[in-house]
Amino acid sequence: MAAYASLNSLMKVIDDIETHPSPPIFLDKQQVESLTEKLVFLQEFLESYDSPYAYSDEADPLEMRIVDAAHVAEDVIESYIIDTMLLSAAATDDGGSEDDNYDDGGSDGDNYDDGGSDDDNYDDGGSDGDNYDDGGSDDDNYDDGGSDDDNYDDGGSEDDNYDGDGDGEEISCIHFYQDLHNVIEEIDWLKKEVAGITREKVVHQRIVAGFRSSSTEKKPIMVGFDGVLLQLLDRLTDGNTNLQIIPIVGMGGIGKTTLAKGAFEHRLIKDHFDICVWTTISQDYNIVETLRQVLSRAGGSSISMDEKELEVELHKRLWGRRYLVILDDVWSIDVWDRLKFSFPDCGDGSRVAVTTRMSNLAAHLTDSYSIFKMGFLDEASSWTLFSNTVLGEQSFPTRLEKIGRKIVGKCNGLPLAIAVIGGLMAKSELTLGYWVHIEENLSSIVNSENDDYCLRILKLSYNHLPAYLKPCFLYMGVFEEDSEIRASRIVELWVSEGFLKPIDNKSFTEIARECLKELVDRNLILVHKSGILGNIKSCKIHDLLRDLSMKEAQMQRFFYVLREQSPQGVISQHRIVIPTSTSKEKFIPPSTSKEKFCDALGSMSHARSYVSHKGGVPKLTNSRFLRTLYAYASSYSFENVNSRCIAFTTTWEFVIPSINLLWNLHTLIIDCVKSFTAPIEIWKTHKLRHVDFLFRNLRLPDPPSIDNDIIIMKNLEVLKGVRDFSLSEDVVKRIPHIKKLKLTTMYRAELLGRVNCLGYLHCLTKLESLNLIVYPFDDTKCLLKMSFPPSLKKVYLSPPIYFEWEEILQPLGSLPLLQKLTLYCGRFRTSKWETIEDQFPSLKSLTLDCCDDLENWTVLDSSHFPLLQELHLRRIYGLKEIPSEIGGIATLRSIELINCSESVLLSAKQILKEQEDIYGDQLDLKITARVLGRTIKNW
């Protein structure tokens, strides 16, 4: 919810002040304690608050008042910070030393660790442009033209921090404390109001009772589930005599209950089981009532029994009988943990089926093999379901079939959406004009408040989220429809926005990843790609759920999507989303004039973030409070004092100016083929967490050689795209916590003679991912001097063509945690590679690409790569065959061959045949071969 997010954001601002660099920002201790106490109270209230507006098309007025109060407080405090920083900078420019004003402070609150998977980063040795979705950000300018809110009188400046020359600063300081006092009073009124609210949870089961289907209703239309239904029937009635728990998992509206009901009512099931019981749990459950229902429907009596007595009585009733119990709509692991003792295992083939949206609950119940994961309907099944719903057995009118298929296509295979729209069309006139209208407005109709059946089931998932997850779900509406969203981008933006609640001993990056995983487990976000290590690489969100998130977010003023209409009433919006442009003006949203667009942006003086995925933002004239900029741009001025995350694309080559003012910067991403040179002050950006130059063109200066105040950049974990960077002893000790490092080097002989450029790599004891391209002019001494830290999990190495791999394969194979290895270019001097026992103990993915002169690869035993899952051989022209022992690796799942010899293809096919003879239909091994970009074999 937006209210909870605004409280977390305000708390984040207060926490950041404690680690503010010079000049220090002083707040009145009593004011801070008073404000913090009230904010914590409101947070705890919202964590247990069930809004009476949960199923309304109106925002909760109480929540909106909390949002407004928190925003006002943020404006007051951040305006004060900005003014103090700018006044101090002005004083420095008049005669002080620049460096004296920048001191480290150290917070690690805004940690971003590029999330998701790094797997994409090692696919090739070239540009990483593909790893960065639509680049970045642009907020071109900073206009310090004072606070935009007349109530705050510019927030003032702290006269304790700045030797100003007069009473102006003193007056501004007084105004600031008075403004903050007024804000605290308003929040106190809110605290007193909510303290009187009785915190009784709304029983959602009663809310949805009017539209929830039950097992006694008419038989559902079983379309598209034939194959899955047969599998489920087989699992329910197979010869396994042990008690089996069978979870059926999928997002809301996907057809879990329909499938379970189809099986429950099947004649085979009725004949096979002695007792068949169906019960619906829901999210607000009563264990005693559930036990009574099951016992009663199993033929027992449950009068005047408590939970323990019911558990014993149900166990007795089921003992010795083959039973089937279907627990529909289970939301909590606790439900199962309290029910499971009632279900005896008598060795007679009894079954318990559980429908749930929660993947983690399903995994808790059984192994992955036993889980039925529901997918979307294909095109043919979707059309059959739609036509049956609209016209039953009647033939479909030819004049409506084309528009009807468009309508079905917009439902994206979600059975619930198809059924709801089909029901709507069944009651409508069969006129082309009306159906065209429905097609054009499908998303809004499916998610309209008038259509309770569809909306409430989808919204049920949102309303049931804990408070800390609701802002994360709402934020998913920021991303484009049907887009593949990199997990790292989601994490990065969530962290930058500041709405995550801190957890002791966890970075905000870790918290964001956990929230993402939890939304996936709840089937509100779909995993699109997973990494070899099981991590989430990219996600998608179903259109209907995205519509829900957008509707809720804009209703609660969580973000604002910029459109053509005048922005009156949205001046206080904190997050601005700029939709994709289809116009000639790259940064102008569709159907919007440039003048209206610029006027709209200029009026939103309170905006903290601008996000544009495939469009951009023009020169901003009023970006005083900007914290997050994720958009295309032609330049960026690096003057926004409040900046946390700067990500943008540009075609300009320039030197990054001094970044002393950016005290809170933690993420810097620039997408540009031109080179950038960072200022030496970058070594004093103590909160910097993530640096990524996507075309490997960032040039970092050496740290100051004479520096009495060496700053350890303890938050810096990601450093990518740096060119000609020397990992000297001085550099390494400043970045001890680096986890991901991507370097391109073109070391000249004179530099190699002076500096051991990579010799201190082993000192980076937390390094997990190394991506290194080396183009030396004379030799490869720097690589030979390289010593790898044992913490490495992923390595991509691309040396010159004459580098000999024999020199470093043994130390690479000795890395205990190495799971992904890519060797690009280089050569094998001896034309052979013979692996050694106990090498590569954790390796899951191996790629050899353009490695010249390798002819004979010998693997004496499959235990040499005990965990290998993926083998990629690309352009290894001289290799004669794949060792047969590779096929004996139990974990191997795929072999990819690109432009390899015919003999290598034949050896791969022989491996497949040998394994098929052993495992038969149970074999899970895929082999793909391509020549000149064309797939010629796919076994």
N, C-alpha and C positions, 0 to 999 in steps of 0.2 A: 504494500500500500504506500501511496505517496507520503502520507503523514509519517509513517515509520522511517521512510527513507530520508525525509527532511530532518528528523531528529538525529539520525545517525550522521548525516552530513554536517550538521552544526557541531556535534560532539567532535567530529574529526577536525574541524577548524580550530576548536578550542585546544585539542590535544597537540595540533601542529605548532601552536604558538609557543608551547613549552620548549620546542627545539628550534625556535626561530634564530637565524644568524644575526650578526650585527647589522643594524642596531637592534638590540633586544626589544621585544614588545612586552610592555608591562601592563597587566590588567589588575584591577583591584582584587585582592585575594578573596575577600568576602563576597564580592559580586560573582566571581567565578564559581566559588563553592555553592552559592545560592542557586545560580543558574544550572549548574551541573546536577545538583540534587533534584531539581524540578524536571529536568530533561530525562533523567533516569526513571523518575516516577512515571512520566508519560510513556516512555518506552515500555516499561513493564505493564502498564495499563493496556497499551495497544497489542501486546503479545498475547493477551487473553481476551481481547475485546471482540465480541460478535456484533457487527454493525447491523442495525435494523434495516439498513439500506443495501444489504448484501446482494439482493436480487432486484434492486431497483435500477432505473435508468438515470438516477440522480446520484450525485456524489454525497457522501455523508457530511452534513454541515459541520459536525464536530471535528471530523478529520481535516476538513478544509481550513478550519480556524487554526488547527495545530500547524498545518502547512504554512499558512500565512505568518504566524508568529515566528516560526523557525526561520523563514526566509528573511523577515525583517531583522532578526538577530544576526543572521549571517551578513546581511548588507552592512549593518552597523560595524561589526567587528572587522570584516574584510576591508571595508572602506578605510578604517583606521590603520590597518596594516599597510595598505597600499600607499596612503598619504605619508605615513612615517618613512617607508622605504624611499619614496620619491624625494621627500625633503632631505633625507640623509644623503642621497645620491647627489642632489643639487649642491649641498654643502661641500661634499667631497670634490665635485668638479670645480668649485671655487677655490680650492687650495689644499685639499687633503690628499692623502695617498689612497689610491683605489683599493689596494689590497687590504688596507687596514680596516676597511668596512665590511670585509667578508670573512666571517669566521665559521667554523664548522659547528654543527649542532647535533647532528646525528640521528634523526629518527629513522626508523625503518618501517614506519606505518604503511607507506604507499607502495610496498614492494610489488613489483611486477616481474614475473619470471616466464615470460613468453609462452607460457601455458602450453596446452595441447601437446602436440608432438613435434619433434624436430625432424621427423622422418623426411618431410618434403625437402628439407634443406640439404639433403645429401644425395639427391637424385642425380645431380650433375655438378660439374665444376664451374658452371658459368654463372650468369646473373641469377640473383635470387629474386628477381622481379616477380616471378610467379608466386612467391611465398607471401606476397603482401597484397592483399585484396585492395584494389583501387587506391592504393597509396594513401595517403595521408591526410594532411590537414592543412588548413590554411587559415590562419587568421592573420591577415596581412598586417594589420596595424594595431597599434595601441594608441588610444587617445586618452590621455590622463585627465581629460577635462573635468575633473572633479566628480564627486558622487552624483549619480543620476537620480537620487531620491531626495527631494527637497526636505524631507523630514529629518535628514541626518546632518545637514549642513556640512557635507563633505567628510563626515566621520572624524575629522580632525587629525592632528599630529601630536605625537607624544613629546612634550617638551623636555622630559627627562633624557630622551635619547638624542636630542638634537640641539646643539648650541645655536639656536636661532637668535634673532636679534630683537625679539619683542614679544608683545603680549598676544600677537595673533595666534601663535602656537599654543599658548596657555589657554586662550579662549576656546580654541578648537578641542583641546584636551578636555576641558570642562564640559563642552558640548557632548563629546563622546561618552563620558561617564554618565551624563544625564540621559542620553539616548539609550544607553545600555540599561540604566535603571528602569526606564519606561518599558523596555522590552521584557525585563525580568518580571515586572508587575503584571504585564499581560499574560505571561506564561504562568504566573502564580494563580491568576484567575482561572485559567484553564485547568490547572491542577486541582483547585478546589471544586470545580464543576465535575470533573471526571471522578473525583473521590466519592461523590454521591451516587454514582451510577452502579446499580447492582450488576455484578458480573456473572450473569447466567448465560451459559452457552445456548445458542439457538440450536435446536435439534433439527438438523437438516433433513433427517429422515421424514419428519412431518411435512417439511416444506415441499419435498419432491414426491410425496405419496400420491399426489393426484396424477402424476404422469409416469411413475415408475411401473414398469411391467412386472408381472409376477408369473410364477409357473402355472397358475390356474387360468391365465388369459389365453386368447386364441393362439394357435400355433404360429410362430413367426415364419416369414418368408425366408427359406433357406436357399440363398443364391450366392454362388461363389465359394461356398464352404464345403462342397461335396467331398473334395479330397481330404481336407482337414477333418471333416466329420468322420470319414471312414478311418482315418488314423486314430482319432479319439476313441471311436467305438472299439477299435482293435486293442488299444491300450487298456480300455476298461474291462475287456472280456478275454484278454489273452491268458495263457496258461500259468502265468506267474502267480503263485499262491500267497506270496507275502502281501501285506497291506501296502498299497501304493498311493502316494500323494501326487496328484497331477495338477500343477498350476496352469491356468489359462491366462496369459498376460497380454496387455495391449492398452493403447490409449482409450480415453472415453469415446464411445460411439463406434468403436472398431468392430464390434460384433461378438464380444466375449460371451455375454449372456445369451445371445441368440444361438451361438454354437453349443453352449452348455445345455440350453433348453432343448435344442434339437436332439442331442444325445439322450437327455433325461427322458424324453417322451418317445424315444425309439422303441419299437417292439422288441428288438433284441435285448435291450437293457431290462425291460419289464420281465422278460422271460428268464434272464440270467441271474438277477439278484432277488434275494428274499425280501429285502427292505430297501426302498428308495426314498430318500428324504431330500427336499430342497429347502434351503433357508437363506434369506437375504440378511447380510450383516450390516452394511452401510458403515459410514465413518463414525457416527455417534452410536455406539453399540451398547447393549446391556447383556452381559454374559449370562446372567441368570435367566433373562427372558429368552435368549438364544437357546440355552440348554433345554428350557421348557418346550420350546417349539420343536426342536429336534426329537426330544423324547416323546412328545405327544404324537408327532407324525410318524414315529417308529412304532406306535401302538401302545406306548406306556402311559403312566399317570404321573403327574408332577405336582400334585396339590401340596401346598405348604412345605416346600423343600427349599433349603438354602443351596448355595452354589456347590458346596462339597457333596451334599446329599444327591443333588441332581447329577453330578459327575459320576458318582458311584452307580446310581440307578440306570443311567444311560449306558454305562459300560456293561452292566448286567444284561440290559435289554438287547444289546448288539452282539453279545458273546455267543459264539456258536452259530451265527447266522451270516450269510454272505450279504453284505450291505453296500450301498452306494449312498454317500452323503455329498451333496453339492452345496458348498458355501459360496454364495454369490456376493460380489462387491465387497471384498475384504480389503481394508485399508491399513491394518496395523498388525505387526508381528505379534504384539501382545495378545491379540484375539486368538491366534493359532496356539500360542504357548499356553493359553488357559483352557483351550478346548481339546488339545491333542490327547490328553490322558483319558478322555472319554471314548476314544476309538480303539478298541482292542484289535490286536493282530492275531487272529486265530488260525492263520495259514489256510484260509479258505478262498482267497482271491478278492477280498474286500477292497473298496476304493473310496478315496476322498478327493473330489475335484474342487479347486478353488479358483474363482475368477477374481482378478485384481488388476489394477493399473500400476502396481508397484513392483518393478523388476527386482528390487532388493528383497522384497518379501518373498517373491517366487524363488529366488536363489536360496533363501533361508529354508524353504520347505523341502527342496530336493536338489538333485544334481541337474546340470544344464540339459542333459539328454531328455529328461522327463518333462521339460517345460514346453508348453504350446505357445509359441509367440505369434500373435495375430498380426497379419499384414493387411495392406490395402487391397481392395478388389481390383482386378484388371479391367481393361476397357469393356470387354465383352460381358463380364459378369455385372459390371456397373450398369450397363445398358439394360440387361435382362431384369435386374432388380428395379430399375426406374420404370421400365415399361410395365412390369407386373404390378407395381404399386399404383401407377396412374390408371391403367386400363384393364388390369386383370388379364383375362383370357382373350380379350378383344384384340384385333389387329391394330397396329399403330398407324395413325393417319400419315400418309406419305408427305403431305405438305408441312408436317410438324417434325418429321424425323431429323432433318438437318439441325434445326434450332434446338431440338430436344437433346441431340448428342452434344451440342455445345454446353447446354445446361449441365448434363451429366459430367462432362469434362471438368467443369469448374468445381465439382464436388471432390475431385482428386481421389476417388476410390474410397472415401469414408462412408461406410454403410449408413451410419446415422444421418449424415447430411443428405445422402441420396433418398433415404426413406422420408425425411422431413419435407424435402422439396417435392418428392413424388406425391406425398399426401396433399401438399398445397396445390399442385397442378391437377390432381384428381378432382378437386372441388372447384376448379376454375373453368372458364369457358375455353373451348378448344379453338381459340383464335390466334393467328400468327402474331398480331400486334401485342397481345398480352404476354405471349411466351417470349417475345423479344424483350419486352420490358423486364420480365423475370430474369432472363439471361444477363441483361445489363446491370441488374441490381442484385445479383445472386448473393454476393458476400454479405451485404447489409441485411438481406431478407433472412438468410440462414441464421445470422446472429442478431436478429431483431428481438426486442423485448416482447413483442407480440407473439413470438413463436417460442413459448415457454419450454416445450419439450426438448428442442435442440439446444437452445441457449443454456438452460439451467443444468443440463447434464455436462456440457462443456465447462460452464462456469463453476460447477460444483468442484472441479479439480482446482480451480484458482482459489475459491473461497476456503478450501480445506488446507491450503498452504500455510505453513507457519509464517509469522510476520516477516522474518528475515529473508524468506524466499520470494515474497510477493514483489518487491522492487525488481528482483532479477528477472522474474517472468514478465513483468510489465515492460522492461527494457528491451525484450526480444522484438517488440513492435517497431523498434528503431531500424531494424535490418530489413532489407528489401524482400518483397514477396518472392517465394520460391528460390531464394538465393542459398548457395552453400556458404556457410559462415564458419570461418576458422575459429577453433576453440580459443586459440591464443588471442584473437581479437576481442572475443567476448570477455575473457578474463581481463585483458588490458583496459577495456572501457569500464567495466564494473569497478575495478580498482580506482581508476581515475575519477569516476563520478562521486566517490566518497560515501555511497549509501550502504556499504557492507558494515555489519556490526563486528567490532574486533573480538577476537578470542585469544585468551592468554596463550603465549608461546607459539602462536601461529602468525605467519605473515598474511597480509591481505591477499596475496596471490594464492596461497594455500586455501584460504577461506573461499575465494572465488571459484577455485577448481572444485572444491567440495560442493558448493552450491550448484554448479553446473551439473555435476554428477547426480545430485539429488533430483534436479529437474528432469534429467534423463531417466532416472529410476521411476519417476512418477509419470513417465510417458507424455510429458508436456513439451519436451524437446526430443527430436529424433537424431540418433547418431548416424551421420552420413559416411564418415570414414574413421577407421580406427588404426592406430599405429601397431607396429609389430610387437610393442611392449604392452599392448592392451590399453593404451591411453587414447583419449578422444582427440582426433585430429580436426574434424569438422562436423558441423551440425546443420540440421534444417528444422524448421518449425512448420507444421501443417498450416495451410492458409487460414483455416477456420480458427485455429488457436491464435495465430498471429492477429487476425481480425479482433478476437476477444481481447488480446493484450493491448492493441492500439485503442480500442474503444474504452477500456478501463483506464488506460494511461492518460488519454486526453480528457476524459471526464474528471479525473482526479488532478489534472494539471501537472502530471508527472513529466510529460514532454509535449512539445507543440510542433506539428508538422506545418512548415511554411507553405502557404498557398496564396492564391491571387487576392483573396479578400483582405480587406484592411485589418490590421492587427490590433484594433482597439480592444481593450480588455485583456490583452495578453502581454502587456508591458512587463509584468513581473515574472514571466516565464523564465525558468532556469535552464531548460534544455531545448535546443532548437534542432529539428531534423529537416534537412534540405533534401527533398525528393530528387530522384534521377531526372536529369534534363533531357528533353527531346528537341530542344530548340537550338538555334545556331549559337546563341550565347551559352557557352559551356556551363557557366555557373548560374543560369537562370532556370528555375523549375518550369515544367510544362505549363503553357497557357498563362504565363505571368510576364508582365512587362518588366524591363530592367529597372525602370524608375520605381515601380511598386515594390519590387523585390528589395532594392536598396533602402527604400523608405521603411519597409517592414523591419529589416535588420537593424537599421539605425534607431528605431524606436524601442527595441528590446534591450534596454540598457542594463537589465539585471541578469542577462544570460550568462551562465557559467560554462556551457558547452555548445559547440556547433559540430554536428555530425553530418557529413555528406559522403555517400558511398561512391557514386559515379558522377556526381556533379561537383560543385565547389562553392566557395564563397568569394565574393569580390572584396575589395578593400573595405574593411570595417571601420566605421567612424565612431563607434561607441562600444568598445569592448573592454571596458575598465575591469570587469570582474572575471574575465575569461580564465577558465581553468583547463578545459579540454578542447582541443581543436583537432578534428579528424576529418580532413577534407582536402580537395585539390586546391592548389594556389599557384601563383606565379612567383611569390616571394613571401617571406615572413620576417618581421622586424625584430623578433626576440626582445620585445620591450614589455610584454604583459607580465607584470610582477606576480600575478596570481597563478601563473601557468603550472600545471602538473603534468599534462600530457600534450606534446606537440608532435603531430604526425601530418606530413604534407608532401605533395609532389610538386616538383618544379623543374624547369629546363634551364635555369640559370646556374652559372658557376660563380660562386662567391665565397668570401671568407666569412665564417660565422662571427658576428661581432661579440663583444664582451657580454657575458651572460650573468654578470654579478647580481643583477636584480632578480633573477629567477630562483629565488631561495627555496622554492618547493618543487622544482622540476624533478620528475622521476622517470619520465619516458620521453625519448627523442627518436623519432623515426623520420627519415628523409628518403624519398624515392627520386633519384636523379642520376642521369648518366654522367653528369659533369662532376668534377671533384669539389670537395668542400674542405676547408681548413678550419679546425676548431681553435678557439682562443686558448691560451695557456690557463685561463681561469677555470677551464673545465675540470681541472684537477682539484678544484675546491667546491664543486657542486656535490655537497656531501650526501644529498638525498637521491642522487641519480641512481637509477635501478636498471634501466634498459636502454641501450643505445643500438640502433640498427640503421645502417646505410645500405640500402638494398642492392646497390650496384658496386659495392666494395670500393667506394671512393672517398672515404673519410680519412683525412690525414690528421693524426693526433700529434701535437708537439710533445717533446720530452718534458717531464715534470721540471719545475724550476730547480736548477742545480743548487742554488743558494736559497733555502727556504727554512726559516726558523720555526715555521708552523706547518709541519707536514701533516696533511689530512689523509687519514685512512678512509678510503671510500668503501665503507663496510656494507653499504647497501647495493653496490654495483654487482649484478649477477649475470647480465647479458651484455656482451660487447661483440657486435657483428659489423662486418663491412669495413674494417679498418685496413688501410694500406700502408705497407712499409713501417710496421710497428715493431719496435724493439722491446722484447720482453726481458729487459735488463733487471738486475737485482732491485734497483730503486723502483722500477715500475711494478714489479710483482708484489713488493711489500705494501704498495698502496692499494692493490685490488685483490685482497686475499680471499674474497668470497665469490669470485667469478665461477659460474656454473656452465655458461655457454660462451664459446669463443670462436669467432670466425675471422680469419686473417688472410690477406693476400699480400705476398711479399715479393719485392723485386730488389733484393739486396745486392748492392754493388760490392765489388771486391774490397774497396777501401773501407766500407762499413763492416764487412765480415772480419777484416783484420783488426778492427778496433773493439768490436762488441760481440759478445756471445749472444746472438739475437734470440735464440730459442733455448739456450742452455738452462734457463731457470724455470722452464715450463713445469717441471716436476714439483716446484714449490707451490703451485696452485692446487692445493690439496682437496679442494671442493669441486674441481672442474669435472663436469660430467659429459660435455659435448665439445669436441674439437673439430673444426672445419678449416683446413689449411691448404692454400694454393701457393706454391713457390715457383717463381720464375727467376732464378739467379742468372747473372750474366756470365759467371766464370765457373762456379762449381757448386756442389751441394753440401758443403761443410756444415752449414747451419742445421741441416736435417740429421746429419750423422752425430751432431752434438746433442740432439734432442733426447730428453729422457721423459717418459710419460708418467703422469701421476696415476696411482692405482685406482683412483676414483672414477676414471673414464668409463662411460657406458656407450658412447657413440663416437666414431672417428671417421672422418672423411679426409683423405690425403690425396693431393694432386701435385706431384713433383714434376720436374722436367722429364722428357722422354728418356734421357740417358741415366736417370737415377736407378740404382740397382736395389730391388726390393729385398734381396737376401739380407741386406744390412740391418733391416729393422723388423722383419717378420717375427723373429723370436721374441723380442720385447713386447711386440703387439700381442702375440699369442699368450704371453704371461699375464696380461691384465685380467684380474679376477672377475671384474664386473662388466667387461666389454660385451655388449649385446648386438651392436650393429657396426659393421666395418665395410667401408667402401674404399677401394684402391683404384685410382684413376690415373692412367698414363704410367710412366716409368717402364722398367723392363726387368726381365729375369736373365741375369748374366749367364747362368748355367743352363738355361732353357728348361729347368725343372723346379718343382716345388714338392718337397716331401714333408708332410706334417709330422709333428713329434707328439708323442703321448703326453696327455695332461695339458695340451695347449688349447686355447680358446674354450675354456670350460663353460662359459655363459653365453657364447655367441648364438644369436638367433637369426641374424641376417648377414649374408656375405655377398658382396658385389665386387666383381673384377671387371674393369672397363678399360679397354685400350691398353692393356698391359702387354707390351711387346715381348716376343721371343719365348713365351711360355708354351712348351710343347707337351711336356709330361708332368702330370699332376698325380702324385701318389699319396693315397690315404690308406695306411696299413690296417686301420680298424675303424669302424663307425663310432667308436668311443672318442675319437679325436675331436669330433664336433657333436657332443652329446645332446645339445639342445637346438641344433640348427633347424629352422623352420623354412627359410627362404634362401634360395641360391640364384643369383643373377650373373650370367656370363654374357658380356656385351663386347662385341668386336675383338674377341680373343681368337684371332684368325689362325694362329699356329697350333692351338690346342688339339690334340688327337682324340681324346675322349674324356668323359667324366668318370672318375673312379667309381667302380661298382659299389664300393663300400658306402658311398654317399647315400645310395638307395636304401641301405640298411639302417639309416638313422630313424628311429621311431617317431621323432617329432617332425620330420620333413613334410611340408605341405605343398610347396610349389618350387618349380624350376623354370626360370625364364631364360631363353636363349635368343640373343639378337645378333644377327650377322655372324654366326659361328659356322664352322665347317660341317659338311655332311656327316663326317664320322662322329662328330659331337652329337648331332641330332640322333644318329643311330644308337649311340650309347645311352642317350636319355630314354629312347623308346625301349631299349633292353631293360633299363632299370625299372621302368613302369611295368613291363611284362613280368619281371621277376617278383615284384611286389604284389601284383594282381594274383599270381599263383599262390602267394602266401596268405593274403588277406581277403581276396575275392571282392565281394560287393562292399565290404567294410573299409576298403582302401580309400584314404582321403589324401590323394596326391594329384596335383594338376601340373601339367607341363605345357608351356607356351613357347613357340618358336616363331621368330619374325626375321624376314630378310628384306632389307631396304624399306623398312617401315610397313611391310605387308605381312599379316599373319598367315603363315603357311601350314602350321600345325597347331592343333589345340586339343591335347589329349586330357 
